[in-house]
Structure formats: C-alpha cells, structure tokens
C-alpha cells in the first residue's frame, strides 16, 4: 500500500501544473461513468508514480478531484450494488474502478 504522505507529496513537483490544474476533469466523458473513472484513476496513478512534495495546493487539488468525481463513484457503486446478477467481466470492472480510485486516493 502506498504511504499516505508519500502519495500526497506527489502532487506538486514537476507535474504540478498537470495535477493542480484540474480543468482536465471537464473533459471527462459524460454519461460513461466507467470510462470517466478510469481516466481519473490513470491521471492520479501517473502523478503518484512521480516523487513530489506535499503542499496546500496539492491537498486542494485532491479534494477538488474527489468532490468532482464523487457522483461517478456513487453511480458506479449503485450499479454494482443494485445489479442482481452481472457477468463476471462487468462485475470485475465495476468493482475495480471504485476500488482503484480509493486505493490511489489513500
């Protein structure tokens, strides 16, 4: 598991502008929660792969991302919970999209 403070520190070094500028969230696909969530997680994972110091701007960006992505997470969670039976592939994709998101944030 990624150390929480190390992960948060990754938000502001070389790629600072890429993460701090959260306008990329506005380009996420509308209505395709799974695709949007995968894009968000990919952005976060790429940023965490680099070593960045932690500051207030980084925390603000993470909070903004989480707040703006919450509706996608809720929609995916509801789809997962409300489905009586899902094909294994769909079940895995729904579960993993939400799990990866929270794993990356923490």
N, C-alpha and C positions, 0 to 999 in steps of 0.2 A: 504494500500500500504506500502511496506517495505521502511523504511527510507533509503535513498541512502547511506549515510555514514555508517550506521549500517551494511547494506548489504555488502559494500565493506570491512569493518573491518573484516568480517567473513572469509576472505581469508587466514589468516596466523597463526592461533594458533595451536591447537593440530593436526588438519588435514592438516597442512601447506604443508607437503610433497605431500599429495594426490592432492591438487589443483595446487601448484606451479609446480609440475612435470606434464606437460601436454602431456606426451607421451601416455596417455590413449586415446588421440584423434586419434592416429594412428590405434587403434583397432576398430574404428567405422566401421559399415557395409558400404561397397562401393556400390553405386547404389540404396540403400534403404534409401532415404533422411529422410523419416518419422521416421524410426527406429533409425537412427543416431541422429536425432534431439531430440528424446525422451530420449536417453541415455545422451546427453549433458545436457538437462534440469534437468534430475534426478541428475546428478553429481552436478550441480550448486545449486539445491534446498537442497540437503543433506548438502552441505557445508554452505549454508546460514542459515540452521537451528541451526548451532553452533555459538557461540559468539567469534569472532576473531578480533584482532586489524588490522588496515589498514596500509600497508606499500607499498613501491615501487614495491617489488616483487609481491605483490598481484595484484596491478594495471597492471603490466606487464603480469601476467598470464591471467587476464580478457581480456586484449587487444589481447593476443595470441589466446585465445579461440574464441573471437569474429571474429578475422580475419580468422581463420581456418574454422569456421563454416558458414561464410558468404555465401559461394557457396550453402550450403544446404538450407539456409534461402531463398536465391534468387530462387532456383529451386522449393521449396515448394510454394513460393509466385506466381511464374509464373504458376504453375499447378493450383493454386486456381483461379487466375485471368483469365486464358485462357479457363478454362472449361466453356462451355455454361450452362451445367446442371450437377450437381453432386448429388449423393444420399446423403441424409441428414447426414448419419454417416460419409461418406468420407469428405463432406464439413466441418463438425464439427472437424474432426481430423486434416485436413489441417490448418484450421483457428487457432485452439487451439495450435497446435505445434509451430507456429510462435509467436502467442500472448504470450504464456507461456514463451518462450525464452526471448522476450524483456521485459516482466514483471520482470523476475528474474534478468536480467542484470541491470535494472534500479531500 
